[in-house]
Amino acid sequence: MREGDADALVARRGRGFTNVSDMRERGRVSTPMLRRLADADTFRSLAQDRRQALWDVRRLPDDDLLPLFAAAEARELGEEPESHLPGMPLGEHVAADYQTARLSLKAHPMQILRPVFAAERILSCQQTTELKDGHWARTAGIVLVRQRPGNGKAIFITLEDETGVTNALLWARTFEKFRAQVMGARLLLIEGRVQKSKEGVTHLMGARVIDRSMELERLSEDHVVETQLTRADEIKHRQHPRGPKGPDGMFVHPRNVRVLPKSRDFH
């Protein structure tokens, strides 16, 4: 949304909008923009769930109506049976938040997926931090950062979940063995031994790395969570993942697919 359009909308707001139709009329917001706002869950302040707001927006007449249908632009929508839409599960809300606003204040993706990993006895970041030196651990999380210091002998990976972060370290030989997983995953499972320094700093010395990015698809049935790579993530001869199909039946190019926020990586 352009800053000028947002400022104009605020200027026309007055004491607040009452519903979607009121925002369109007084706020002079186009239908496509209303759909984007509803998709980003911005109508919650009007006590409307994301799904209900999207439904109400789609009931509005198009912006470019012919004069014959001008009556449809009346302020009040026509009588229509009340639609009792099922509420969106928390996982779908989180996926939609990340795809529209690049963050979510409702929950962390790993919080939704915790039962999946707990069933496999995979520890959270906090549980890994609380282990004693030398203990074997299996920890999974969203990849925040990949770093490779100048000498290149070690690679540092920061994983995040709903409990905190885990700093993992891979030696160069281990990294080369699991290069595809390390550079291509958004959700990583790292297995290794806990190492604690005298200062109490905890590292997970990675011995095995598993790409668990496909688990992100469990967040939502409606919002496809694609894990598009940055150039820094590219590995040799990697093929672009195929996204959803467009209206013509062809696969949408990866750059057009909405994604989870990218990690910060070394080049």
C-alpha positions as CSV (number, residue, x, y, z in Angstrom):
1,M,0.0,0.0,0.0
2,R,1.4,3.4,-1.0
3,E,2.2,5.8,1.8
4,G,0.0,8.5,0.2
5,D,-3.0,6.2,0.0
6,A,-2.5,5.2,3.6
7,D,-2.3,8.9,4.7
8,A,-5.5,9.7,2.7
9,L,-7.3,6.8,4.3
10,V,-6.4,8.0,7.8
11,A,-7.5,11.5,7.0
12,R,-10.9,10.3,5.9
13,R,-11.3,7.9,8.8
14,G,-12.9,10.4,11.2
15,R,-14.0,8.5,14.4
16,G,-13.6,5.2,12.7
17,F,-15.1,3.0,10.0
18,T,-18.1,0.8,10.9
19,N,-17.6,-2.0,8.3
20,V,-16.0,-2.9,5.0
21,S,-18.6,-1.1,3.0
22,D,-18.2,2.1,5.0
23,M,-14.4,2.0,4.5
24,R,-14.8,1.6,0.7
25,E,-17.3,4.5,0.5
26,R,-15.8,7.1,2.9
27,G,-12.2,5.9,2.7
28,R,-12.4,5.7,-1.1
29,V,-10.4,2.4,-1.0
30,S,-10.5,0.3,-4.2
31,T,-11.8,-3.3,-4.0
32,P,-8.4,-4.8,-4.8
33,M,-6.8,-2.8,-1.9
34,L,-9.6,-3.9,0.4
35,R,-8.9,-7.5,-0.4
36,R,-5.2,-7.0,0.4
37,L,-6.1,-5.3,3.7
38,A,-8.5,-8.1,4.6
39,D,-5.9,-10.8,3.6
40,A,-3.5,-9.1,6.0
41,D,-6.1,-9.3,8.8
42,T,-6.4,-5.5,9.2
43,F,-10.2,-5.6,9.9
44,R,-9.7,-7.2,13.3
45,S,-10.2,-3.8,14.9
46,L,-13.8,-4.0,13.5
47,A,-14.3,-7.3,15.2
48,Q,-14.0,-9.2,11.9
49,D,-12.0,-12.3,11.5
50,R,-9.7,-12.5,8.5
51,R,-12.0,-15.0,6.7
52,Q,-15.2,-13.1,7.4
53,A,-13.6,-9.8,6.2
54,L,-12.4,-11.5,3.0
55,W,-16.0,-12.8,2.5
56,D,-17.5,-9.3,3.0
57,V,-15.0,-7.7,0.6
58,R,-15.8,-10.2,-2.1
59,R,-19.5,-9.4,-1.8
60,L,-18.8,-5.8,-2.7
61,P,-19.5,-4.8,-6.4
62,D,-16.5,-4.2,-8.6
63,D,-15.1,-0.7,-9.0
64,D,-15.7,-0.4,-12.7
65,L,-19.4,-1.2,-12.9
66,L,-21.4,-0.2,-15.9
67,P,-24.2,2.4,-15.4
68,L,-26.8,-0.3,-15.7
69,F,-25.5,-1.7,-12.4
70,A,-25.0,1.6,-10.7
71,A,-27.7,0.8,-8.2
72,A,-25.4,-1.9,-6.8
73,E,-23.2,0.8,-5.4
74,A,-25.8,1.7,-2.7
75,R,-24.2,2.0,0.7
76,E,-26.1,-0.9,2.2
77,L,-25.4,-4.3,0.7
78,G,-28.4,-6.3,-0.5
79,E,-30.2,-8.8,1.7
80,E,-28.2,-12.0,1.8
81,P,-28.4,-15.0,4.2
82,E,-25.9,-14.9,6.9
83,S,-22.9,-17.1,6.1
84,H,-21.5,-19.1,9.1
85,L,-17.9,-19.5,8.0
86,P,-15.7,-21.8,10.0
87,G,-13.0,-20.0,11.9
88,M,-9.5,-20.1,10.7
89,P,-7.2,-22.3,12.7
90,L,-4.3,-20.6,14.4
91,G,-1.8,-22.2,12.0
92,E,-3.6,-20.7,9.0
93,H,-3.6,-17.3,10.6
94,V,0.1,-17.5,11.3
95,A,0.8,-18.7,7.7
96,A,-1.3,-15.8,6.3
97,D,0.4,-13.3,8.6
98,Y,3.8,-14.3,7.4
99,Q,2.7,-14.2,3.7
100,T,1.1,-10.7,4.0
101,A,3.0,-8.9,6.8
102,R,6.2,-11.0,6.9
103,L,5.6,-11.6,10.7
104,S,3.0,-12.8,13.1
105,L,2.1,-11.6,16.6
106,K,-0.3,-14.5,17.1
107,A,2.1,-17.4,17.4
108,H,5.5,-18.7,16.2
109,P,5.3,-21.3,13.4
110,M,7.3,-23.7,15.6
111,Q,4.6,-23.4,18.3
112,I,2.0,-24.8,15.9
113,L,4.4,-27.6,14.8
114,R,5.6,-28.4,18.3
115,P,3.4,-31.6,18.7
116,V,5.0,-33.0,15.5
117,F,8.5,-32.6,16.8
118,A,7.7,-33.5,20.4
119,A,6.3,-36.8,19.2
120,E,9.8,-37.5,17.7
121,R,11.5,-36.4,21.0
122,I,13.1,-33.4,19.2
123,L,14.0,-30.7,21.8
124,S,13.1,-27.1,21.8
125,C,15.8,-24.4,21.8
126,Q,15.3,-23.8,25.5
127,Q,15.5,-27.5,26.4
128,T,18.7,-27.8,24.4
129,T,20.2,-24.8,26.2
130,E,19.4,-26.4,29.6
131,L,21.3,-29.6,28.8
132,K,24.6,-30.3,30.3
133,D,27.9,-30.2,28.4
134,G,28.4,-33.3,26.2
135,H,24.8,-34.4,26.0
136,W,23.5,-35.5,22.6
137,A,20.6,-33.4,21.3
138,R,18.2,-33.1,18.4
139,T,16.9,-29.6,17.9
140,A,14.7,-28.1,15.1
141,G,13.9,-24.5,14.3
142,I,13.4,-21.8,11.7
143,V,16.8,-20.7,10.2
144,L,17.5,-17.1,11.1
145,V,21.1,-16.6,10.2
146,R,23.9,-18.6,8.5
147,Q,27.4,-17.2,9.1
148,R,30.8,-18.3,7.8
149,P,33.8,-16.5,9.3
150,G,36.7,-15.4,7.1
151,N,38.8,-18.6,7.6
152,G,35.8,-20.7,6.6
153,K,36.6,-23.6,9.0
154,A,33.3,-23.4,10.7
155,I,29.7,-22.4,9.8
156,F,27.4,-21.0,12.4
157,I,23.6,-21.4,12.1
158,T,21.0,-19.7,14.4
159,L,17.8,-21.6,14.8
160,E,14.7,-20.0,16.4
161,D,11.5,-21.5,17.8
162,E,8.8,-20.3,20.3
163,T,11.2,-20.7,23.3
164,G,14.3,-18.9,22.0
165,V,17.3,-19.6,19.8
166,T,20.0,-22.3,19.4
167,N,23.4,-21.5,18.1
168,A,24.7,-24.5,16.1
169,L,28.2,-24.9,14.7
170,L,29.2,-27.1,11.8
171,W,32.8,-27.8,10.9
172,A,33.7,-27.4,7.2
173,R,33.8,-31.1,6.5
174,T,30.4,-31.6,8.0
175,F,29.0,-28.6,6.1
176,E,30.3,-29.9,2.8
177,K,28.5,-33.2,3.5
178,F,25.2,-31.5,4.2
179,R,25.6,-28.4,2.0
180,A,22.3,-28.9,0.2
181,Q,20.3,-29.1,3.5
182,V,22.2,-26.3,5.2
183,M,21.8,-23.8,2.3
184,G,18.4,-24.9,1.1
185,A,16.3,-25.3,4.2
186,R,14.1,-22.8,6.1
187,L,13.3,-25.3,8.9
188,L,16.3,-27.3,10.0
189,L,16.8,-30.3,12.3
190,I,20.3,-30.5,13.6
191,E,21.7,-33.4,15.6
192,G,24.9,-33.1,17.7
193,R,26.5,-32.7,21.1
194,V,26.0,-29.7,23.4
195,Q,29.1,-27.8,24.1
196,K,29.2,-25.2,26.9
197,S,32.0,-22.7,27.5
198,K,33.2,-21.6,30.8
199,E,31.2,-18.4,30.3
200,G,28.0,-20.5,29.9
201,V,27.6,-20.0,26.2
202,T,25.9,-23.0,24.6
203,H,26.6,-24.4,21.1
204,L,25.2,-27.4,19.4
205,M,28.1,-29.1,17.6
206,G,26.2,-30.4,14.5
207,A,27.0,-33.9,13.3
208,R,23.9,-34.3,11.1
209,V,21.5,-31.9,9.4
210,I,18.0,-32.7,8.1
211,D,15.8,-30.4,6.0
212,R,12.4,-30.4,7.6
213,S,11.0,-27.4,5.6
214,M,8.1,-29.5,4.3
215,E,6.6,-29.4,7.8
216,L,5.7,-25.8,7.2
217,E,3.0,-27.0,4.9
218,R,1.2,-28.2,8.0
219,L,0.5,-24.6,9.0
220,S,-2.2,-24.1,6.4
221,E,-4.3,-25.9,3.9
222,D,-5.3,-22.7,2.1
223,H,-2.1,-20.7,2.2
224,V,0.8,-22.5,0.5
225,V,4.0,-21.9,2.4
226,E,6.8,-21.8,-0.2
227,T,10.4,-21.7,0.9
228,Q,12.0,-19.7,-1.9
229,L,15.8,-19.4,-1.6
230,T,17.9,-16.2,-1.8
231,R,21.0,-16.1,-4.1
232,A,23.1,-16.7,-1.0
233,D,21.2,-19.9,-0.5
234,E,21.8,-21.3,-3.9
235,I,23.7,-24.6,-4.3
236,K,25.3,-25.9,-7.4
237,H,22.8,-27.0,-10.1
238,R,19.8,-26.5,-7.8
239,Q,16.4,-26.3,-9.6
240,H,13.8,-23.7,-8.7
241,P,10.9,-25.2,-6.8
242,R,7.6,-25.4,-8.6
243,G,5.0,-23.1,-7.1
244,P,1.2,-23.1,-7.5
245,K,-0.3,-23.0,-11.0
246,G,-1.6,-19.8,-12.5
247,P,-4.9,-19.2,-14.4
248,D,-3.3,-20.6,-17.6
249,G,-2.4,-23.9,-15.9
250,M,1.4,-23.1,-16.0
251,F,3.5,-23.1,-12.8
252,V,4.0,-19.7,-11.4
253,H,7.6,-18.5,-11.4
254,P,9.2,-18.7,-7.9
255,R,9.7,-14.9,-7.7
256,N,5.9,-14.5,-7.8
257,V,5.3,-16.8,-4.9
258,R,4.7,-15.3,-1.5
259,V,7.3,-16.6,1.0
260,L,8.3,-16.7,4.6
261,P,10.9,-14.1,5.5
262,K,14.4,-15.0,4.3
263,S,17.3,-15.8,6.6
264,R,20.4,-13.6,6.7
265,D,23.2,-15.6,5.1
266,F,26.9,-15.5,4.2
267,H,27.8,-15.1,0.5
